[in-house]
Amino acid sequence: MKTLKRFDVESLSALLTWALVAGSSVYFLQRQLSWDHWRLLSAIAGYLLFIGLFLAMIRDKAYRHDKAVRWTLLFTLMVLVVGLYLLVPYSYGAILMVLASAMVPHLLSFKLAVWLSPLWSLPLYLVLRFYWQEEYAGITSLLFWSFNLFALIMMNTALREQRARARAEEVNRELMATQALLSQASKQAERTRIARNIHDLLGHHLTALSINLQVAQRKTEGDVRLLMEQCHSIASLLLSDVREAVSDMREGESINLEQALKLLTENVPRLQVALKLNAQVSDISQANMILMCVRESLTNSLKHGSADKMWIELDKRSGWLHLSIKDNGGAAEYSPGNGLKGVRERAEALGGKAGFDVVASGFLTRISWPEETP
């Protein structure tokens, strides 16, 4: 649905269409009836109610029970238009039903919408033919039914393009986040290789040199012995420096998880994501698990919930890492599908566990696993 905060061309054209239909109908009707006539007053109220319901229908922000609310709004819109058929004797008022028809693909599949379109197109014929006794009721109704089909086709095409574009953006965010992880994993592997080589080669050679200098020190006397002691001390210091350098390189192996998560969660449509990472992850498999679980939560919030905010928090307690993902979708119930099962399986693969719960404000995912994974 289009947000009311940014009136695009489609929204403006719909408002202009409503204004022309309502304004001209009221103008012509008041020329036949007095301003205090019940039909004229009812028509004005009906047109105003229509635009209010229409704006509520196309708003971008999801309702708490979004699908049920939008179904109710759409049904009310169509019933209201039929009521206007009975109040206003001008057939072009059926243009308002065309605007309502454009909303149907948001709630129904295109094929089913096409099959059901005669249901909300037929009342125009019945009212024109049997209530207003219009001679050309049949052809007029067929023309407006074709307009309804045209609105269904155009909106379905627009929705398909919108979903394809959203999917492409989602894949792009996932690729960028995964690329960031792979880059860090490559750097981590290179640091580990260098640290291992330094330890295995230089460290062992310095150890052998220190031992040999210690043996030579015991077999010499005088000034040479003093020089040997000095060389032994230097060798010992070098060995200590090498070990410290290797330790520093290994300790610096933590992955910049925040960067990858920001790439994944930035610019997500209608969802603001807050990150709070109080712990670091050094294992690439753990980082990848977090990334995949966050991706699944994003998908579920956008697809099934009505959330506009999400909070992601990572903590470490008693040797365990704890990931919490919460939204404000206000879900009433849930049934674990393949996505949630995949989250649980990823956690269990690291020796951890995953739990899901519906809280007062939305949906909560909790994942825990040991810091040292097998």
BAROFI-667962 format. One line per field, with one value per residue (C-alpha): residue number from 1; residue in three letters; x, y, z. Coordinates in Angstrom, 3 decimals, always signed. Layout:
! BAROFI-667962
num <- NUM, ...
residuo <- ALA, ...
c1 <- X, ...
c2 <- Y, ...
c3 <- Z, ...
! end
This chain:
! BAROFI-667962
num <- 1, 2, 3, 4, 5, 6, 7, 8, 9, 10, 11, 12, 13, 14, 15, 16, 17, 18, 19, 20, 21, 22, 23, 24, 25, 26, 27, 28, 29, 30, 31, 32, 33, 34, 35, 36, 37, 38, 39, 40, 41, 42, 43, 44, 45, 46, 47, 48, 49, 50, 51, 52, 53, 54, 55, 56, 57, 58, 59, 60, 61, 62, 63, 64, 65, 66, 67, 68, 69, 70, 71, 72, 73, 74, 75, 76, 77, 78, 79, 80, 81, 82, 83, 84, 85, 86, 87, 88, 89, 90, 91, 92, 93, 94, 95, 96, 97, 98, 99, 100, 101, 102, 103, 104, 105, 106, 107, 108, 109, 110, 111, 112, 113, 114, 115, 116, 117, 118, 119, 120, 121, 122, 123, 124, 125, 126, 127, 128, 129, 130, 131, 132, 133, 134, 135, 136, 137, 138, 139, 140, 141, 142, 143, 144, 145, 146, 147, 148, 149, 150, 151, 152, 153, 154, 155, 156, 157, 158, 159, 160, 161, 162, 163, 164, 165, 166, 167, 168, 169, 170, 171, 172, 173, 174, 175, 176, 177, 178, 179, 180, 181, 182, 183, 184, 185, 186, 187, 188, 189, 190, 191, 192, 193, 194, 195, 196, 197, 198, 199, 200, 201, 202, 203, 204, 205, 206, 207, 208, 209, 210, 211, 212, 213, 214, 215, 216, 217, 218, 219, 220, 221, 222, 223, 224, 225, 226, 227, 228, 229, 230, 231, 232, 233, 234, 235, 236, 237, 238, 239, 240, 241, 242, 243, 244, 245, 246, 247, 248, 249, 250, 251, 252, 253, 254, 255, 256, 257, 258, 259, 260, 261, 262, 263, 264, 265, 266, 267, 268, 269, 270, 271, 272, 273, 274, 275, 276, 277, 278, 279, 280, 281, 282, 283, 284, 285, 286, 287, 288, 289, 290, 291, 292, 293, 294, 295, 296, 297, 298, 299, 300, 301, 302, 303, 304, 305, 306, 307, 308, 309, 310, 311, 312, 313, 314, 315, 316, 317, 318, 319, 320, 321, 322, 323, 324, 325, 326, 327, 328, 329, 330, 331, 332, 333, 334, 335, 336, 337, 338, 339, 340, 341, 342, 343, 344, 345, 346, 347, 348, 349, 350, 351, 352, 353, 354, 355, 356, 357, 358, 359, 360, 361, 362, 363, 364, 365, 366, 367, 368, 369, 370, 371, 372, 373, 374
residuo <- MET, LYS, THR, LEU, LYS, ARG, PHE, ASP, VAL, GLU, SER, LEU, SER, ALA, LEU, LEU, THR, TRP, ALA, LEU, VAL, ALA, GLY, SER, SER, VAL, TYR, PHE, LEU, GLN, ARG, GLN, LEU, SER, TRP, ASP, HIS, TRP, ARG, LEU, LEU, SER, ALA, ILE, ALA, GLY, TYR, LEU, LEU, PHE, ILE, GLY, LEU, PHE, LEU, ALA, MET, ILE, ARG, ASP, LYS, ALA, TYR, ARG, HIS, ASP, LYS, ALA, VAL, ARG, TRP, THR, LEU, LEU, PHE, THR, LEU, MET, VAL, LEU, VAL, VAL, GLY, LEU, TYR, LEU, LEU, VAL, PRO, TYR, SER, TYR, GLY, ALA, ILE, LEU, MET, VAL, LEU, ALA, SER, ALA, MET, VAL, PRO, HIS, LEU, LEU, SER, PHE, LYS, LEU, ALA, VAL, TRP, LEU, SER, PRO, LEU, TRP, SER, LEU, PRO, LEU, TYR, LEU, VAL, LEU, ARG, PHE, TYR, TRP, GLN, GLU, GLU, TYR, ALA, GLY, ILE, THR, SER, LEU, LEU, PHE, TRP, SER, PHE, ASN, LEU, PHE, ALA, LEU, ILE, MET, MET, ASN, THR, ALA, LEU, ARG, GLU, GLN, ARG, ALA, ARG, ALA, ARG, ALA, GLU, GLU, VAL, ASN, ARG, GLU, LEU, MET, ALA, THR, GLN, ALA, LEU, LEU, SER, GLN, ALA, SER, LYS, GLN, ALA, GLU, ARG, THR, ARG, ILE, ALA, ARG, ASN, ILE, HIS, ASP, LEU, LEU, GLY, HIS, HIS, LEU, THR, ALA, LEU, SER, ILE, ASN, LEU, GLN, VAL, ALA, GLN, ARG, LYS, THR, GLU, GLY, ASP, VAL, ARG, LEU, LEU, MET, GLU, GLN, CYS, HIS, SER, ILE, ALA, SER, LEU, LEU, LEU, SER, ASP, VAL, ARG, GLU, ALA, VAL, SER, ASP, MET, ARG, GLU, GLY, GLU, SER, ILE, ASN, LEU, GLU, GLN, ALA, LEU, LYS, LEU, LEU, THR, GLU, ASN, VAL, PRO, ARG, LEU, GLN, VAL, ALA, LEU, LYS, LEU, ASN, ALA, GLN, VAL, SER, ASP, ILE, SER, GLN, ALA, ASN, MET, ILE, LEU, MET, CYS, VAL, ARG, GLU, SER, LEU, THR, ASN, SER, LEU, LYS, HIS, GLY, SER, ALA, ASP, LYS, MET, TRP, ILE, GLU, LEU, ASP, LYS, ARG, SER, GLY, TRP, LEU, HIS, LEU, SER, ILE, LYS, ASP, ASN, GLY, GLY, ALA, ALA, GLU, TYR, SER, PRO, GLY, ASN, GLY, LEU, LYS, GLY, VAL, ARG, GLU, ARG, ALA, GLU, ALA, LEU, GLY, GLY, LYS, ALA, GLY, PHE, ASP, VAL, VAL, ALA, SER, GLY, PHE, LEU, THR, ARG, ILE, SER, TRP, PRO, GLU, GLU, THR, PRO
c1 <- +0.000, +1.143, +2.002, -0.031, +3.154, +4.284, +1.505, +2.818, +1.303, -1.053, -2.448, -2.907, -4.695, -7.035, -7.833, -8.408, -10.723, -12.727, -12.944, -14.252, -16.812, -18.021, -17.969, -19.804, -22.360, -23.169, -23.356, -25.795, -27.803, -28.284, -29.737, -32.545, -32.926, -32.757, -29.641, -31.565, -32.915, -32.017, -30.666, -28.262, -27.081, -26.675, -24.682, -22.327, -21.824, -21.232, -18.574, -16.754, -16.919, -15.573, -12.442, -11.825, -12.066, -9.965, -7.142, -7.288, -7.110, -4.007, -1.932, +1.504, +1.681, +0.262, -2.684, -2.537, -4.669, -3.761, -5.414, -8.721, -8.838, -8.100, -10.693, -13.258, -12.312, -12.499, -15.872, -17.246, -15.947, -17.738, -21.000, -20.776, -20.353, -23.436, -25.306, -24.200, -25.571, -29.003, -28.593, -27.060, -28.545, -25.291, -23.613, -20.119, -20.184, -19.079, -15.586, -15.348, -15.785, -12.807, -10.729, -11.875, -11.078, -7.481, -7.114, -8.231, -4.837, -3.330, -5.566, -6.365, -4.450, -4.833, -6.546, -9.126, -9.733, -10.503, -12.947, -14.702, -14.780, -18.359, -19.595, -18.816, -19.558, -23.049, -24.735, -24.250, -26.326, -29.059, -29.394, -29.285, -31.684, -34.281, -34.004, -33.185, -34.773, -31.803, -32.046, -28.319, -27.648, -26.142, -23.490, -22.683, -22.125, -19.939, -17.813, -17.251, -16.535, -13.777, -12.478, -12.425, -10.441, -8.046, -7.520, -6.861, -4.316, -2.476, -2.302, -1.203, +1.583, +2.681, +2.674, +4.731, +7.320, +7.344, +7.856, +10.578, +12.356, +12.017, +13.354, +16.306, +17.093, +16.825, +19.190, +21.595, +21.635, +22.235, +25.063, +26.748, +26.476, +27.774, +30.598, +31.603, +31.688, +33.699, +36.192, +36.652, +36.888, +39.633, +41.560, +41.048, +42.383, +45.413, +46.188, +45.876, +48.210, +50.823, +50.595, +50.969, +53.990, +55.658, +55.045, +56.059, +59.118, +60.541, +59.413, +60.989, +64.230, +64.504, +63.847, +66.622, +68.953, +68.217, +68.948, +72.196, +73.306, +72.555, +74.667, +77.503, +77.309, +78.085, +81.068, +82.763, +84.395, +85.453, +84.406, +83.023, +80.700, +79.397, +78.757, +76.945, +74.767, +73.923, +73.065, +70.934, +69.033, +68.428, +67.229, +64.870, +63.492, +62.986, +61.144, +58.926, +58.199, +57.311, +54.904, +53.287, +52.923, +51.325, +48.920, +47.988, +47.301, +45.072, +43.233, +42.525, +40.544, +37.063, +34.716, +33.171, +29.636, +28.094, +29.265, +27.675, +24.410, +24.178, +24.562, +21.759, +19.336, +19.868, +17.231, +14.765, +11.336, +9.023, +11.187, +13.583, +16.215, +18.199, +21.417, +22.934, +25.974, +27.492, +29.617, +32.034, +32.124, +35.370, +34.022, +32.822, +30.178, +28.653, +28.645, +26.993, +24.349, +23.529, +23.294, +20.951, +18.699, +18.426, +17.597, +14.812, +13.407, +13.394, +11.542, +8.940, +8.335, +7.793, +5.780, +3.609, +3.642, +2.700, +5.960, +7.708, +10.483, +12.926, +15.518, +18.532, +20.707, +23.736, +25.063, +27.478, +26.759, +28.482, +30.314, +27.181, +26.187, +22.571, +20.884, +17.528, +15.433, +12.191, +9.695, +6.557, +4.289, +1.738, +1.321, -1.548, -0.280, +2.218, +2.871, +6.527, +7.190, +10.333, +11.955, +11.673, +12.634, +15.745, +16.621, +16.319, +18.413, +21.197, +21.302, +21.350, +24.185, +26.337, +25.243, +22.689, +18.931, +16.300, +12.950, +10.065, +7.412, +4.574, +4.919, +2.651, +4.199, +5.252, +7.266, +10.410, +13.164, +15.773, +18.875, +21.629, +24.801, +28.153, +30.939, +33.290, +31.466, +32.535
c2 <- +0.000, +3.530, +5.624, +8.762, +10.645, +10.703, +11.262, +9.782, +10.125, +7.151, +8.489, +11.982, +10.642, +8.608, +11.693, +13.773, +11.109, +10.999, +14.806, +14.998, +12.217, +13.494, +17.171, +16.786, +14.379, +16.718, +19.682, +18.018, +16.503, +19.836, +21.250, +18.707, +18.670, +21.219, +21.344, +19.961, +16.960, +13.652, +12.135, +14.987, +15.047, +11.247, +11.405, +14.040, +11.963, +8.874, +10.553, +11.889, +8.493, +6.872, +9.012, +8.484, +4.703, +4.782, +6.687, +4.262, +1.393, +2.593, +3.653, +2.052, +1.438, -1.948, -2.346, -4.637, -7.248, -5.930, -8.341, -8.446, -4.649, -4.151, -6.765, -4.921, -1.593, -2.981, -4.645, -1.457, +0.580, -1.644, -1.672, +2.114, +2.489, +0.330, +2.589, +5.608, +3.894, +4.071, +7.699, +9.223, +8.457, +8.987, +5.848, +7.342, +7.063, +3.462, +4.888, +4.706, +0.933, +0.910, +2.586, -0.081, -2.831, -1.608, -2.553, -6.171, -7.585, -6.550, -9.124, -11.773, -13.638, -12.126, -15.170, -15.373, -11.616, -11.862, -14.720, -12.834, -9.439, -9.946, -10.087, -6.428, -5.397, -6.915, -4.523, -1.635, -3.434, -4.368, -0.812, +0.864, -1.593, -2.162, +0.913, +3.762, +2.029, +2.929, +1.604, +0.972, -0.618, -3.753, -2.098, +0.421, -2.377, -4.334, -1.260, -0.636, -4.342, -4.049, -0.984, -3.069, -5.769, -3.134, -1.824, -5.386, -6.019, -2.738, -3.079, -6.712, -5.703, -2.912, -5.273, -7.868, -5.244, -3.927, -7.425, -8.217, -4.985, -5.650, -9.179, -7.867, -5.345, -8.068, -10.349, -7.441, -6.722, -10.408, -10.581, -7.492, -8.827, -12.255, -10.644, -8.653, -11.867, -13.720, -10.859, -10.912, -14.699, -14.511, -11.959, -14.044, -17.157, -15.230, -13.877, -17.363, -18.783, -16.089, -16.521, -20.289, -19.930, -17.472, -19.773, -22.971, -21.647, -18.572, -19.621, -23.059, -21.663, -19.106, -21.840, -23.966, -20.952, -20.165, -23.739, -23.829, -20.514, -21.823, -24.934, -22.833, -20.503, -23.382, -24.501, -21.104, -18.845, -15.230, -12.555, -15.107, -16.427, -12.913, -12.479, -15.828, -14.771, -11.531, -13.416, -15.855, -12.977, -11.380, -14.690, -15.144, -11.630, -12.297, -15.535, -13.703, -10.983, -13.581, -15.352, -12.037, -11.058, -14.409, -14.046, -10.519, -11.734, -14.532, -12.263, -9.841, -12.462, -11.272, -10.641, -7.237, -8.583, -5.133, -4.169, -7.253, -6.780, -3.117, -4.063, -6.600, -4.387, -0.939, +0.364, -2.413, -1.145, +0.088, -1.462, +0.384, -1.914, -1.108, -3.053, -3.551, -5.837, -6.297, -9.299, -10.233, -13.324, -14.831, -17.943, -17.507, -20.248, -18.417, -15.116, -16.779, -18.361, -14.935, -13.421, -16.123, -15.950, -12.168, -12.490, -14.961, -12.662, -9.736, -11.805, -12.976, -9.475, -8.047, -10.950, -12.083, -9.291, -5.639, -4.491, -1.230, -1.600, -4.383, -4.717, -7.037, -7.621, -9.877, -10.594, -13.002, -14.594, -17.507, -18.656, -18.564, -16.116, -14.947, -13.410, -11.675, -10.505, -8.706, -6.731, -4.751, -6.600, -7.490, -11.054, -12.957, -16.455, -18.262, -21.670, -22.643, -23.038, -23.973, -20.619, -20.944, -24.609, -23.540, -21.061, -23.817, -26.215, -23.633, -23.037, -26.754, -27.284, -25.075, -26.925, -24.266, -23.800, -21.436, -20.352, -18.312, -16.429, -13.974, -11.093, -8.128, -5.913, -8.419, -11.525, -12.539, -14.917, -16.077, -18.011, -19.245, -21.226, -21.861, -19.421, -22.309, -24.330, -27.851
c3 <- +0.000, -0.682, +2.309, +2.965, +3.746, +0.142, -2.374, -5.602, -9.038, -8.560, -5.271, -6.674, -9.765, -7.532, -5.432, -8.545, -9.978, -6.748, -6.646, -10.237, -9.740, -6.363, -7.307, -10.620, -9.143, -6.271, -8.664, -11.065, -8.226, -6.451, -9.674, -9.363, -5.583, -2.804, -0.602, +2.350, +0.440, +2.106, -1.111, -1.720, +1.898, +1.886, -1.364, +0.060, +3.213, +1.074, -1.058, +2.006, +3.691, +0.528, +0.394, +4.112, +3.764, +0.594, +2.299, +5.229, +2.739, +0.878, +3.879, +4.042, +7.799, +8.712, +11.055, +14.086, +12.270, +8.865, +6.471, +8.354, +8.599, +4.907, +3.911, +6.023, +4.471, +0.930, +1.501, +3.059, +0.111, -2.408, -0.456, -0.147, -3.930, -4.507, -2.090, -4.121, -7.243, -5.565, -4.507, -7.651, -11.110, -13.039, -14.332, -14.349, -10.560, -11.182, -11.638, -7.834, -8.100, -10.476, -7.738, -5.268, -7.793, -7.948, -4.275, -4.726, -5.936, -2.601, -0.893, -3.518, -6.176, -9.622, -11.123, -8.333, -8.508, -12.241, -11.674, -8.876, -10.628, -11.988, -8.373, -7.735, -11.327, -11.498, -8.986, -11.445, -14.057, -11.575, -10.236, -13.648, -15.261, -12.548, -10.307, -12.697, -15.724, -17.945, -21.482, -21.989, -18.610, -20.182, -22.327, -19.576, -17.066, -19.483, -20.140, -16.441, -15.869, -18.489, -16.612, -13.427, -15.224, -16.534, -12.975, -11.746, -14.510, -14.011, -10.237, -10.475, -12.859, -10.528, -7.544, -9.408, -10.313, -6.742, -5.288, -7.825, -6.965, -3.217, -3.694, -5.707, -2.961, -0.324, -2.241, -2.716, +1.035, +1.777, -0.764, +0.685, +4.236, +3.204, +1.235, +4.322, +6.374, +3.732, +3.521, +7.287, +7.281, +4.651, +6.710, +9.812, +8.077, +6.794, +10.273, +11.723, +9.050, +9.659, +13.447, +13.091, +10.787, +13.143, +16.078, +14.303, +12.475, +14.133, +17.590, +17.328, +15.904, +18.687, +21.258, +19.752, +19.665, +23.316, +24.355, +22.380, +23.856, +27.334, +26.673, +25.205, +28.191, +30.559, +28.469, +28.344, +30.869, +31.266, +28.782, +26.333, +29.038, +29.647, +25.924, +25.840, +28.772, +26.982, +23.752, +25.731, +27.328, +23.934, +22.488, +25.446, +24.926, +21.209, +21.989, +24.467, +21.895, +19.266, +21.618, +22.568, +18.903, +18.074, +20.997, +19.885, +16.358, +17.612, +20.045, +17.213, +15.296, +16.334, +13.406, +12.789, +13.035, +13.347, +9.855, +8.284, +10.215, +9.229, +5.569, +6.007, +7.956, +6.453, +4.033, +4.830, +3.693, +6.498, +9.227, +11.524, +13.032, +16.200, +16.862, +20.318, +20.256, +23.714, +22.734, +19.967, +17.780, +16.544, +14.809, +11.238, +11.584, +14.563, +12.664, +9.680, +11.926, +13.422, +9.956, +8.660, +11.745, +11.497, +7.807, +8.603, +11.296, +8.878, +6.301, +8.819, +10.174, +6.702, +5.342, +8.249, +10.831, +11.002, +12.601, +11.861, +14.466, +15.332, +18.092, +17.782, +20.853, +21.411, +24.924, +26.597, +29.985, +31.711, +28.606, +26.431, +23.713, +23.669, +20.617, +21.033, +18.062, +18.833, +16.750, +17.540, +15.132, +17.790, +16.520, +18.127, +17.332, +15.159, +13.685, +13.176, +9.460, +7.589, +8.360, +12.154, +11.961, +10.067, +12.821, +15.443, +13.365, +12.923, +16.681, +17.460, +14.968, +17.228, +20.367, +21.253, +21.290, +19.912, +21.313, +19.949, +21.839, +21.275, +23.719, +24.392, +21.738, +19.088, +18.254, +20.143, +19.022, +21.549, +20.470, +22.815, +22.113, +23.834, +23.079, +22.362, +19.713, +18.684
! end
